[in-house]
């Protein structure tokens, strides 16, 4: 079985991958990949995984995630890092101050590249925007958006949930994760 290298500077993403990749030869490579300005997650993931492959010269994955708020016409979309660096979570909450529609979602695209072929795996996590920041810092946190994202069917933000609650969420809120979809595919791959 090939070794998979997950190239990411996001320690929360790397920590999350560990639970899905327990049956795989898996390592992480800490590097902040360039991210093209685009509203297309697949385009961003493609550019990132090609760059990752040039660095590690092994089969690798890269993951990109967007955050979409219905009441804000999808903002911040794929521009999560830029939004958090400029207006931050409090700025997003300010934009949502008088909004009744709190529907939002994370969408993700994982790209796998072995030097010949790129394959894509997708994830989607529906929920609501909280009215205020709630929760605590966790090692598996991908983003400060965890403080304001309440998965469907839950009254807690991801940052408030313990691991058991987050596992339960995956079973009932309509979420599916790109990391999990990739791990299932890779484990069944023919060599």
C-alpha distance (Angstrom), angle and dihedral (degrees) to the residues before:
residue distance angle dihedral
X1 . . .
X2 3.79 . .
X3 3.76 120.3 .
X4 3.81 114.1 -114.5
X5 3.78 119.1 -143.2
X6 3.80 116.7 -157.5
X7 3.79 106.8 -155.9
X8 3.80 109.3 -158.2
X9 3.78 140.0 129.2
X10 3.82 89.8 -154.5
X11 3.80 106.6 99.7
X12 3.82 91.6 -166.8
X13 3.80 91.6 57.9
X14 3.80 90.6 48.0
X15 3.82 91.0 49.8
X16 3.82 91.6 48.8
X17 3.81 91.1 50.5
X18 3.81 91.6 57.8
X19 3.80 93.1 71.6
X20 3.81 93.2 51.3
X21 3.78 96.4 42.2
X22 3.81 99.9 50.0
X23 3.82 90.8 116.9
X24 3.83 94.9 45.2
X25 3.78 133.7 79.3
X26 3.78 94.6 -109.8
X27 3.78 137.2 167.9
X28 3.76 133.8 167.0
X29 3.76 127.0 -133.1
X30 3.79 114.1 -156.3
X31 3.77 107.1 -136.4
X32 3.79 132.8 129.6
X33 3.79 104.9 -127.5
X34 3.79 121.5 -148.7
X35 3.77 112.4 -102.5
X36 3.79 120.3 -152.1
X37 3.81 117.8 -137.4
X38 3.77 102.5 -106.0
X39 3.79 140.2 129.6
X40 3.82 89.4 -140.0
X41 3.82 113.8 93.3
X42 3.80 91.6 -163.9
X43 3.81 91.8 54.3
X44 3.81 91.0 50.0
X45 3.82 93.7 46.2
X46 3.81 90.2 48.3
X47 3.80 93.3 53.1
X48 3.80 91.4 45.6
X49 3.82 96.2 49.2
X50 3.83 92.4 47.3
X51 3.79 89.5 52.2
X52 3.82 90.0 45.7
X53 3.80 91.3 53.1
X54 3.81 91.2 51.4
X55 3.81 88.4 55.4
X56 3.84 101.9 44.1
X57 3.84 101.2 25.0
X58 3.83 89.9 -146.7
X59 3.81 135.7 95.8
X60 3.78 104.0 -70.5
X61 3.77 145.8 168.0
X62 3.78 134.8 -138.6
X63 3.79 125.9 -170.6
X64 3.77 131.0 -155.3
X65 3.78 125.9 -172.3
X66 3.79 132.8 -167.0
X67 3.81 130.3 -165.9
X68 3.79 118.0 -143.6
X69 3.82 124.6 -167.1
X70 3.81 113.5 -167.1
X71 3.83 96.5 -152.7
X72 3.82 90.3 53.9
X73 3.82 94.3 50.5
X74 3.80 89.9 -102.6
X75 3.83 97.4 -48.1
X76 3.03 127.4 -172.8
X77 3.84 89.0 24.6
X78 3.81 111.1 161.2
X79 3.80 91.7 -15.8
X80 3.81 95.0 83.4
X81 3.81 97.5 130.3
X82 3.80 92.7 47.1
X83 3.82 90.9 48.0
X84 3.79 93.3 48.8
X85 3.81 91.6 47.1
X86 3.82 92.9 50.1
X87 3.82 111.1 31.7
X88 3.81 99.2 5.9
X89 3.78 127.4 -158.2
X90 3.80 91.0 -56.7
X91 3.80 89.7 55.9
X92 3.80 90.7 52.6
X93 3.80 89.7 49.6
X94 3.81 89.2 50.2
X95 3.83 90.3 53.4
X96 3.82 88.4 51.3
X97 3.83 94.6 46.0
X98 3.82 98.5 114.5
X99 3.80 98.7 23.2
X100 3.79 119.0 119.6
X101 3.80 94.2 -172.9
X102 3.82 103.5 77.9
X103 3.83 96.4 169.3
X104 3.78 115.1 138.0
X105 3.79 140.6 147.3
X106 3.76 144.0 -161.7
X107 3.80 114.2 -130.2
X108 3.78 122.2 -169.7
X109 3.78 139.4 -172.7
X110 3.79 122.2 -161.9
X111 3.80 116.6 -164.6
X112 3.81 122.1 -159.6
X113 3.80 119.4 -163.4
X114 3.80 126.9 -178.1
X115 3.80 96.1 178.4
X116 3.81 92.9 -90.5
X117 3.78 109.4 45.8
X118 3.79 136.2 28.2
X119 3.81 118.9 -148.0
X120 3.80 125.7 -171.8
X121 3.80 132.6 -145.3
X122 3.77 125.0 -174.8
X123 3.78 138.0 -152.8
X124 3.78 134.3 -170.2
X125 3.80 130.0 -169.6
X126 3.83 117.3 -174.7
X127 3.78 122.2 -161.1
X128 3.79 149.0 120.5
X129 3.79 133.9 -80.6
X130 3.81 110.2 -114.3
X131 3.80 120.4 -130.4
X132 3.80 92.5 -122.4
X133 3.79 140.8 9.1
X134 3.79 111.7 -80.3
X135 3.79 134.9 173.2
X136 3.75 140.5 36.0
X137 3.76 137.7 -78.3
X138 3.83 112.3 -85.2
X139 3.79 130.1 -171.4
X140 3.81 91.8 -126.0
X141 3.83 93.5 50.9
X142 3.80 110.4 125.6
X143 3.77 96.9 -170.2
X144 3.80 144.5 -1.4
X145 3.82 85.2 -106.0
X146 3.83 85.6 82.3
X147 3.84 85.8 78.0
X148 3.82 91.9 63.3
X149 3.83 104.0 28.4
X150 3.81 115.6 99.6
X151 3.81 111.4 -173.6
X152 3.80 115.9 -132.0
X153 3.83 113.1 -81.9
X154 3.83 93.1 21.3
X155 3.79 133.9 96.7
X156 3.81 93.6 -156.8
X157 3.78 130.8 81.2
X158 3.80 118.6 -122.1
X159 3.82 87.4 -107.1
X160 3.83 89.7 58.4
X161 3.81 95.3 48.8
X162 3.77 124.2 93.3
X163 3.82 120.6 -140.3
X164 3.82 93.2 -92.9
X165 3.80 91.4 53.0
X166 3.81 91.7 47.6
X167 3.83 90.2 51.3
X168 3.81 90.1 49.8
X169 3.80 90.0 49.3
X170 3.79 91.3 57.4
X171 3.80 89.4 58.5
X172 3.81 99.0 51.2
X173 3.81 113.6 21.7
X174 3.80 99.8 69.7
X175 3.80 94.2 -106.5
X176 3.75 124.9 145.3
X177 3.77 124.1 -179.0
X178 3.78 129.8 -138.2
X179 3.82 90.9 -144.9
X180 3.81 90.8 56.2
X181 3.81 93.5 45.0
X182 3.81 90.0 51.1
X183 3.83 94.1 46.7
X184 3.83 91.4 52.1
X185 3.81 91.5 49.2
X186 3.79 94.3 45.2
X187 3.80 94.2 48.9
X188 3.81 89.6 55.0
X189 3.80 94.7 44.0
X190 3.82 118.1 123.7
X191 3.82 117.9 -123.1
